Amino acid sequence: MYRIVSFNLRYDTPHDGLQQFPNRLPFILETLRRKSPDVIGFQEALQHMRESLRDALPEYDFAGGGRDEDRFGECSLVAFRRDKFNLNECMTFWLSPTPDLPGSRFPEDQSDCPRACTMVSLTDTGNGKTFAVYNLHTDHEGKIARLRASKELLERIAQDTKRRDLPFVMTGDFNAGPESEEIGLLLGAGLRDLAAGSGPTFHNYGRENPPADWKIDYIFAPESVTCAGYRLWKEKKGELFLSDHYPVAAEVEF
């Protein structure tokens, strides 16, 4: 059984005041060390945030490049326990008509932000099992861009799994609620939301009674992947939250 986590870190901005990333970082590190997940799909990781995590968590390896044309900027980062897995492959592709072109984006109905997905293939050094992880962050403004991203993801996964014959999970901030057309496309293609019924995952640092469509963070997997349960990490330390999203953790078996 593997503990897989989708964790939107909230990018580092002074506008967050007390909740700015450097203030939250010790709490984030303490929580990750205590819970010791096997694989983490981080979103909104800026370069200096990635370096802070990497330097403080030597028990993990980190994979994935930035979404911008120069391959810097925000990253959909995948971290995995180095004592448990070997990395077979790492690939970043862009959610766009030209997925292999860094910094590319859909030409209509998308924010100025490029959007990218990191794929890694991992082998468990103990039992020899190999699986893939797709980690991504879809557009926060454009519904058409999110719909096209869902279609591209399904096509890409179909190509990859046919070539590699690997089970997989998909972690991410999809910026769409569970009743949305974007999520419906994924569910209609045979994927399961492993944390269905979790309630809202975006909470904007503790807003009371967030609406149902603030469930925007997911872990998807095909029917062949067994899930023993899930949990939202809702811990606080004083006034500090881990993020403005609750990380989503699922116990899975391939």
C-alpha positions as CSV (number, residue, x, y, z in Angstrom):
1,M,0.0,0.0,0.0
2,Y,1.3,3.5,-0.9
3,R,0.3,6.8,0.5
4,I,-0.1,9.3,-2.4
5,V,-0.7,13.0,-1.7
6,S,-1.8,15.9,-3.8
7,F,-0.6,19.1,-2.2
8,N,-1.1,22.6,-3.6
9,L,1.6,24.6,-1.7
10,R,0.2,28.1,-2.5
11,Y,3.0,30.0,-4.2
12,D,5.1,32.4,-2.1
13,T,3.6,35.9,-2.0
14,P,3.9,38.7,0.5
15,H,0.1,39.3,0.1
16,D,-0.4,36.3,2.4
17,G,1.0,38.0,5.4
18,L,1.3,35.5,8.3
19,Q,0.5,32.7,5.9
20,Q,3.4,33.4,3.5
21,F,5.3,30.3,2.5
22,P,8.4,30.9,4.7
23,N,6.2,31.1,7.8
24,R,4.3,27.9,6.8
25,L,7.4,26.0,5.7
26,P,8.5,24.6,9.2
27,F,4.9,23.3,9.7
28,I,4.8,21.8,6.2
29,L,8.1,20.0,6.8
30,E,7.1,18.8,10.3
31,T,3.9,17.4,8.8
32,L,5.6,15.6,5.9
33,R,8.2,14.1,8.2
34,R,5.5,12.9,10.6
35,K,3.1,11.5,7.9
36,S,5.9,10.2,5.6
37,P,4.0,9.9,2.4
38,D,5.5,7.7,-0.4
39,V,4.7,10.1,-3.3
40,I,3.7,13.8,-3.3
41,G,2.3,15.7,-6.2
42,F,3.1,19.4,-5.3
43,Q,1.5,22.3,-7.2
44,E,2.5,26.0,-7.2
45,A,6.1,25.2,-6.3
46,L,8.3,28.2,-7.3
47,Q,12.0,27.6,-7.8
48,H,13.1,28.7,-4.3
49,M,10.2,26.8,-2.7
50,R,11.4,23.6,-4.5
51,E,14.9,24.2,-3.3
52,S,13.7,24.7,0.3
53,L,11.8,21.4,0.2
54,R,14.7,19.6,-1.4
55,D,17.3,20.8,1.0
56,A,15.2,20.0,4.1
57,L,13.9,16.6,2.9
58,P,16.9,14.6,1.9
59,E,14.8,11.4,2.2
60,Y,12.9,12.5,-1.0
61,D,14.0,12.9,-4.6
62,F,12.2,15.6,-6.6
63,A,11.3,15.6,-10.3
64,G,9.7,18.1,-12.7
65,G,10.5,21.4,-14.4
66,G,8.9,24.8,-14.4
67,R,6.0,25.7,-16.7
68,D,7.5,28.8,-18.3
69,E,9.4,28.9,-21.6
70,D,12.7,28.8,-19.9
71,R,11.6,25.9,-17.8
72,F,11.5,27.9,-14.6
73,G,8.5,29.4,-12.9
74,E,5.8,27.4,-11.1
75,C,6.3,23.7,-11.1
76,S,4.0,20.7,-10.7
77,L,6.6,18.8,-8.7
78,V,6.7,15.1,-7.9
79,A,8.5,14.0,-4.8
80,F,9.1,10.3,-3.9
81,R,10.9,8.4,-1.2
82,R,14.4,7.7,-2.4
83,D,14.8,4.7,-0.1
84,K,11.8,3.1,-1.7
85,F,11.7,3.9,-5.4
86,N,13.9,4.1,-8.5
87,L,13.0,6.8,-11.0
88,N,12.7,5.2,-14.5
89,E,11.5,8.2,-16.4
90,C,10.5,11.9,-15.9
91,M,8.7,14.0,-18.5
92,T,7.1,17.4,-18.5
93,F,4.5,18.3,-21.1
94,W,2.4,21.4,-21.6
95,L,-1.4,21.4,-21.6
96,S,-1.6,23.0,-25.0
97,P,-1.9,22.2,-28.7
98,T,1.9,21.8,-28.7
99,P,2.6,19.8,-25.5
100,D,6.3,19.4,-26.1
101,L,6.9,23.2,-26.5
102,P,7.9,24.8,-23.2
103,G,5.7,27.6,-22.2
104,S,2.9,26.9,-24.7
105,R,-0.7,27.3,-23.9
106,F,-4.2,27.1,-25.5
107,P,-4.7,30.2,-27.6
108,E,-8.2,30.9,-26.5
109,D,-9.9,31.1,-23.1
110,Q,-6.8,30.7,-21.0
111,S,-5.1,32.9,-18.5
112,D,-1.6,34.2,-19.2
113,C,-0.2,31.2,-17.2
114,P,1.2,28.3,-19.1
115,R,0.0,25.0,-17.6
116,A,2.1,21.8,-17.5
117,C,2.0,18.2,-16.3
118,T,4.9,16.2,-14.8
119,M,4.9,12.5,-15.4
120,V,7.2,10.1,-13.6
121,S,7.5,6.4,-13.7
122,L,8.7,4.7,-10.5
123,T,9.7,1.2,-9.5
124,D,9.4,0.0,-6.0
125,T,12.8,-1.4,-5.1
126,G,11.3,-3.8,-2.6
127,N,8.6,-5.6,-4.7
128,G,9.5,-4.6,-8.2
129,K,6.1,-2.9,-8.9
130,T,6.2,-0.1,-11.4
131,F,3.7,2.7,-11.8
132,A,3.3,6.2,-13.2
133,V,2.3,9.4,-11.5
134,Y,0.9,12.4,-13.4
135,N,0.8,15.7,-11.5
136,L,-0.7,18.9,-12.9
137,H,-2.4,22.2,-12.3
138,T,-5.0,23.3,-14.8
139,D,-6.0,26.8,-15.6
140,H,-7.8,29.0,-13.1
141,E,-9.7,31.1,-15.6
142,G,-10.5,29.3,-18.8
143,K,-13.2,26.5,-18.8
144,I,-12.5,25.7,-22.4
145,A,-8.8,25.4,-21.6
146,R,-9.6,23.1,-18.7
147,L,-11.8,21.0,-21.0
148,R,-9.1,20.7,-23.6
149,A,-6.6,19.9,-20.9
150,S,-8.8,17.0,-19.7
151,K,-9.0,15.6,-23.3
152,E,-5.3,16.0,-23.8
153,L,-4.6,14.2,-20.5
154,L,-6.8,11.3,-21.4
155,E,-5.1,11.0,-24.8
156,R,-1.6,11.2,-23.3
157,I,-2.3,8.6,-20.7
158,A,-3.8,6.3,-23.2
159,Q,-0.7,6.6,-25.4
160,D,1.6,6.2,-22.4
161,T,-0.1,3.2,-20.8
162,K,-0.4,1.5,-24.1
163,R,3.3,1.9,-24.6
164,R,4.4,1.1,-21.0
165,D,1.4,-0.9,-19.8
166,L,1.6,0.8,-16.4
167,P,-1.0,1.5,-13.7
168,F,-1.1,5.1,-12.7
169,V,-2.5,7.8,-10.5
170,M,-3.1,11.4,-11.4
171,T,-2.8,14.2,-8.8
172,G,-3.5,17.8,-9.2
173,D,-5.4,21.1,-8.7
174,F,-7.9,21.0,-11.5
175,N,-9.6,24.3,-10.6
176,A,-13.0,22.6,-11.3
177,G,-15.7,21.2,-9.0
178,P,-16.9,17.6,-8.9
179,E,-20.0,18.5,-10.9
180,S,-18.1,20.3,-13.7
181,E,-17.9,19.1,-17.3
182,E,-14.1,19.1,-17.0
183,I,-14.2,16.5,-14.2
184,G,-17.0,14.7,-15.8
185,L,-14.8,14.0,-18.8
186,L,-12.3,12.2,-16.6
187,L,-14.9,10.2,-14.7
188,G,-16.6,9.3,-17.9
189,A,-13.4,7.9,-19.3
190,G,-13.2,5.3,-16.5
191,L,-11.2,7.2,-13.9
192,R,-12.2,7.3,-10.2
193,D,-11.9,10.2,-7.8
194,L,-10.2,8.4,-4.9
195,A,-11.4,11.1,-2.5
196,A,-15.0,11.4,-3.7
197,G,-17.1,12.9,-1.0
198,S,-14.2,14.7,0.6
199,G,-15.9,18.1,0.5
200,P,-14.1,21.4,-0.4
201,T,-10.4,21.2,-0.6
202,F,-9.7,24.9,-1.3
203,H,-10.5,26.9,1.9
204,N,-8.7,30.2,1.4
205,Y,-7.0,30.0,4.8
206,G,-9.9,28.9,6.9
207,R,-13.0,30.4,5.3
208,E,-16.0,29.0,7.1
209,N,-18.5,26.9,5.1
210,P,-16.8,27.0,1.7
211,P,-19.0,26.1,-1.3
212,A,-19.1,22.5,-2.6
213,D,-17.4,23.5,-5.9
214,W,-14.3,24.5,-3.9
215,K,-13.4,20.8,-4.1
216,I,-10.8,21.3,-6.8
217,D,-7.9,19.0,-5.7
218,Y,-8.1,15.4,-6.8
219,I,-6.3,12.0,-6.9
220,F,-7.6,10.1,-9.9
221,A,-6.9,6.5,-10.8
222,P,-8.4,3.7,-13.1
223,E,-10.6,1.1,-11.6
224,S,-7.7,-1.4,-11.4
225,V,-6.1,0.7,-8.6
226,T,-7.4,-0.2,-5.2
227,C,-8.0,2.6,-2.6
228,A,-8.2,1.7,1.1
229,G,-9.2,5.2,2.1
230,Y,-8.4,8.9,1.9
231,R,-8.0,11.9,4.2
232,L,-7.8,15.7,3.9
233,W,-4.9,17.1,5.9
234,K,-6.7,19.8,7.9
235,E,-4.2,20.3,10.6
236,K,-3.3,23.8,11.9
237,K,-0.4,25.0,14.0
238,G,-1.6,28.1,15.9
239,E,-3.0,30.4,13.2
240,L,-0.9,28.7,10.5
241,F,-2.4,26.5,7.8
242,L,-0.4,24.1,5.6
243,S,-1.7,25.9,2.6
244,D,-4.9,27.6,1.3
245,H,-5.8,24.1,0.1
246,Y,-6.1,21.0,2.2
247,P,-3.7,18.4,0.9
248,V,-5.5,15.2,-0.2
249,A,-4.0,11.8,0.8
250,A,-5.1,8.4,-0.4
251,E,-3.9,4.9,0.4
252,V,-3.6,3.0,-2.9
253,E,-2.5,-0.4,-4.1
254,F,-1.4,-1.2,-7.6
